[in-house]
Amino acid sequence: MALDNVSQAKSDAELITEVLKGNPASFEPLVERYSPRLFGTARRYARRESEVEDIVQEVWSKVFQKLASWRGDAPFEHWLMRTAVHTCYDFLRDHKRNREDNVTDISREEEDWLERHAAAPDSEPDNSQAAKQLVQRLLDQLSPASRLIITLLEIEDRTVKEISALTGWSVPLVKVRAFRARAEMRKCLKRVAKDKYL
Amino acid sequence: MSLESLNQRLVATARANPPSEEVPYAFEKRVMARLLAGSARALDPWIQLTRGLWRAVVPCCATAALIIAWSWQMEPSRFDTSAGAEDDLEVAVVDSIDLNDSVEDSW
């Protein structure tokens, strides 16, 4: 317990220096500190809990191997999140064939939700399972780049500059991909909502 | 219902329901065990040597195949050294005779 408190008090830079000096156990406080954030990020892109865990493990593995390349001029968290976003993007690209084939096969609950929305489009966002499933279904249909952009830009509400720093894409490329992603999203929505709702 | 309002509402729903940040039980321990096992494996000299040898297999085979292909392409006459060897032998014999002659002359 005392050891945990000491580890908590140490900064990221101090812990990393210790790891690089040959004490790999100093990496554990970093894993404890940032794993919740990584799990939150990974769960945006993967549904199965086993996949989420694999993503986070891969992120830590990459970070541990490349720890010497962390320069320390930017916070460790930024560097970690950049690695996490890259790993999630790789995961999306590797699993793009597993995306659901037909977005129009929506459940009865989702159809009901769409009907309720058609009746009252200005109502507050709700926490119903149907709405969450519909969002997930739509995101699953997007290409990996579009899904990443929509998640970062629309759902996490990040700026273009932040997305550029996280993904390593240039600012104009992020803007182009955001434009394409929104068009792709509209196309998917059109298929989901069908003509009868529009 | 417009597409834009549907889009906005779904995005708002997604924003309002961020995924859980719950970490599975003993996840840190598992990650550390994996990382430490991996780093120990990476430091083992025998494993390093085995990996290096396995990595060298493909380039060595490719180099051998290239040399074989190149040797097949070469003209056979360039490999026929019998004429050259004959000349060399003759020159060596004649030189030795001349050398003997000059030694005799000096006497």
Interface residues (C-beta under 8 A of the other chain):
Chain A: P24 A25 F27 E28 V31 E32 S35 P36 R37 F39 G40 R43 R44 E49 E53 V56 Q57 W60 S61 F64 L114 H117 A118 P121 D122 P125 D126 N127 A131 K132 L134 V135 L138 E154 I155 D157 M185 R186 L189 K190 A193 Y197 L198
Chain B: M1 S2 L3 S5 L6 N7 R9 L10 V11 A12 T13 A14 R15 A16 N17 P18 P19 S20 E21 E22 V23 P24 F27 E28 R30 V31 M32 R34 L35 L36 G38 S39
